């Protein structure tokens, strides 16, 4: 499978060339174009499950991913028996990167940043604690593992930060990070800083791996727009 990220780093979309046997799984509503030879199948976003009971389980798994993981309840699978091309794009203006999984590598992806994947990639919702939700900057992650490629999108540009030791970043700027990194969510300083600095919560990373940071914060955009809408 070949792919290209075009129009980045601000208005990126993902162009994928499908060979016979290739399958691209993408978030519902992300398709921009596809050639006539490309077939699309829609299923619940909970892995492949057969039977009525497993369908019920899959439904609630998909619902949890929608409510807590920022994903859609359904995903689309694109294939092309004779070869073809499909273009997908995220909802937000930003960049797209692809990361290869395999050999036990895990990638944690921030809520709403998962766009698509290939191969046998499994995603599971992982919570980081009640404190992040009460703080208004809930860091809800998708743990991606298996064999295949994962495509993630950002709000704004993406910077790859090689971490070897410790590193601190605002939770709203986290896109993804390697599973080799440990992390802890906390305040940027004392109580005064938490209440009046405007910085909210931060994610403190430790270990060795790569962290992917976005240049813009969606939560800050929402806070800026909300008074204009109410006024």
C-alpha atoms as one frame of an Amber mdcrd trajectory, in Angstrom:
protein
   0.000   0.000   0.000   1.307   3.425  -0.953   0.149   6.729   0.473   0.909
  10.430   0.382   0.025  13.254   2.757  -0.850  16.314   0.697  -1.692  19.967
   1.478   0.052  19.775   4.851   0.909  20.884   7.377  -2.231  23.012   7.749
  -4.927  21.499   5.514  -3.640  17.964   5.022  -5.482  15.051   3.521  -4.388
  11.433   3.027  -4.241   9.902  -0.460  -3.974   6.080  -0.390  -3.253   3.818
  -3.366  -4.873   0.430  -2.661  -3.456  -2.728  -4.207  -5.567  -5.915  -4.434
  -5.913  -7.295  -0.905  -5.224  -3.986   0.855  -7.786  -2.641   3.328  -7.905
   0.873   4.765 -10.046   1.474   7.855 -11.057   5.110   8.313 -13.300   7.192
  10.534 -16.862   7.550   9.260 -17.356  10.765   7.310 -13.659  11.188   6.486
 -13.798  10.110   2.824 -13.159  12.844   0.273 -12.877  10.890  -3.002 -12.529
   7.315  -4.242 -12.087   5.788  -7.662 -14.842   3.558  -9.118 -12.929   0.352
  -8.363 -12.859   1.020  -4.603 -15.448  -0.782  -2.465 -16.620   0.519   0.920
 -18.021  -1.513   3.810 -19.371   0.063   7.028 -19.259  -1.668  10.418 -19.362
  -0.905  14.128 -16.134   0.539  15.488 -15.439  -2.374  17.832 -13.452  -4.940
  15.879 -14.915  -7.819  13.929 -17.546  -9.709  15.897 -20.098 -12.230  14.641
 -23.376 -13.384  16.199 -26.158 -11.488  17.966 -24.579 -11.459  21.441 -21.242
 -10.294  20.084 -23.066  -7.625  18.088 -24.572  -6.268  21.324 -21.129  -6.236
  22.934 -19.697  -4.526  19.860 -22.446  -1.891  19.990 -21.587  -0.863  23.548
 -17.856  -0.926  22.799 -18.447   1.366  19.812 -20.650   3.635  21.955 -17.910
   3.908  24.596 -15.375   4.815  21.927 -17.689   7.533  20.649 -18.433   9.015
  24.079 -14.979   8.745  25.633 -12.518   8.168  22.823 -13.719  10.828  20.403
 -14.223   8.295  17.614 -17.315   7.659  15.522 -19.490   4.639  16.301 -18.985
   3.325  12.777 -15.907   2.988  10.606 -15.582   2.516   6.869 -13.340  -0.112
   5.309 -12.054   0.561   1.807 -10.741  -2.185  -0.485 -10.100  -2.500  -4.205
 -10.004  -6.006  -5.795  -8.603  -4.490  -8.971  -6.681  -1.657  -7.335  -7.807
   1.905  -6.747  -7.374   5.108  -4.806  -9.146   6.709  -1.848  -8.641  10.102
  -0.202  -9.615  10.761   3.424  -9.355  13.922   5.520  -9.917  14.886   9.170
 -12.509  17.387  10.349  -9.976  19.867  11.740  -7.381  21.918   9.907  -4.002
  20.377  10.571  -1.418  17.815   9.585  -1.430  14.013   9.192   1.369  11.565
   9.974   1.592   7.796   9.541   3.337   5.515  12.039   4.152   1.844  11.525
   3.249  -0.596  14.304   4.668  -4.076  14.789   7.088  -5.963  16.954   5.139
  -5.063  20.075   5.223  -1.299  19.460   2.287   0.612  20.911   1.118   4.117
  20.103  -1.151   6.152  22.368  -3.350   8.602  20.442  -5.207  11.552  21.940
  -8.994  11.729  21.758 -10.168  12.652  18.251  -6.724  12.349  16.606  -7.171
   8.871  15.105  -7.924   9.093  11.368  -7.268   5.707   9.755  -5.234   2.505
   9.915  -4.138  -0.433   7.795  -3.451  -4.075   8.534  -4.342  -5.688  11.866
  -4.394  -2.681  14.191  -6.433  -2.815  17.416  -7.498   0.309  19.327  -8.651
   0.389  22.947  -9.902   3.309  25.044  -7.675   4.149  28.002  -8.611   6.660
  30.708  -6.018   8.723  32.563  -8.019   9.388  35.714 -10.919  11.424  37.039
  -8.736  14.428  37.740  -8.243  15.186  34.043 -11.987  15.083  33.414 -12.764
  17.399  36.342 -10.028  19.721  35.182 -11.810  20.294  31.893  -8.968  18.849
  29.827  -9.828  15.173  29.849  -6.940  13.187  28.415  -8.692  10.129  26.998
  -6.348   7.999  24.920  -6.644   5.293  22.308  -4.050   2.563  22.735  -3.115
   1.323  19.255  -1.278  -1.988  18.873  -0.868  -4.839  16.403   0.651  -4.907
  12.931  -0.081  -2.153  10.447   0.102   1.594  10.003  -1.781   4.189  12.030
  -2.579   7.639  10.660  -3.187  10.430  13.159  -4.214  14.026  12.596  -3.643
  17.221  14.536  -5.098  20.684  15.003  -2.277  22.738  13.517   1.177  21.400
  12.713   2.874  18.413  14.357   6.303  18.464  15.995   8.084  15.211  16.832
   9.819  15.483  20.200  12.433  12.804  21.028  12.175  12.279  24.787  15.084
  10.829  26.734  14.416  11.629  30.360  11.515  13.953  31.196   9.369  16.357
  29.213   6.276  18.441  30.072   3.507  19.457  27.638   0.006  20.893  28.018
  -2.575  18.113  27.689  -4.377  20.017  24.927  -1.298  19.851  22.713  -0.710
  16.099  22.931  -1.395  14.220  19.676   0.255  10.851  20.305   3.241   9.209
  21.971   5.118   5.924  22.034   4.063   3.271  24.500   7.611   3.246  25.895
   6.895   6.567  27.634   5.344   6.735  31.085   3.168   9.736  31.846   1.427
  11.479  34.699  -1.200  14.200  34.481  -0.941  17.075  36.962  -1.082  20.824
  37.419   1.547  23.142  35.970   2.341  24.505  39.429   0.564  25.153  42.723
  -3.110  25.943  43.297  -2.617  29.591  42.331  -1.087  28.629  38.997  -3.828
  26.085  38.328  -6.586  28.640  38.919  -5.124  31.796  37.390  -2.310  30.931
  34.955  -4.673  29.797  32.192  -2.459  26.763  31.598  -4.733  24.071  33.061
  -3.238  20.583  33.301  -0.006  19.246  31.882   1.244  15.797  30.971   4.622
  14.876  32.451   6.415  12.256  30.349   9.288  10.067  31.485  11.347   7.497
  29.636  12.647   7.167  26.118  10.481   7.483  23.023   8.830   9.944  20.664
   6.110  12.438  21.574   3.973  14.123  18.915   2.827  17.650  19.795   0.326
  19.836  17.921   0.884  23.572  17.535  -2.700  24.531  18.420  -5.088  23.652
  21.255  -8.682  22.831  20.302  -9.901  23.528  23.836  -8.468  27.046  23.648
 -10.304  27.609  20.353 -13.591  26.464  21.908 -13.057  28.802  24.880 -12.398
  31.691  22.496 -15.445  31.024  20.299 -18.010  30.256  23.047 -18.418  33.887
  24.301 -18.908  35.080  20.728 -21.709  32.565  20.172 -23.467  33.355  23.444
 -23.213  37.094  22.812
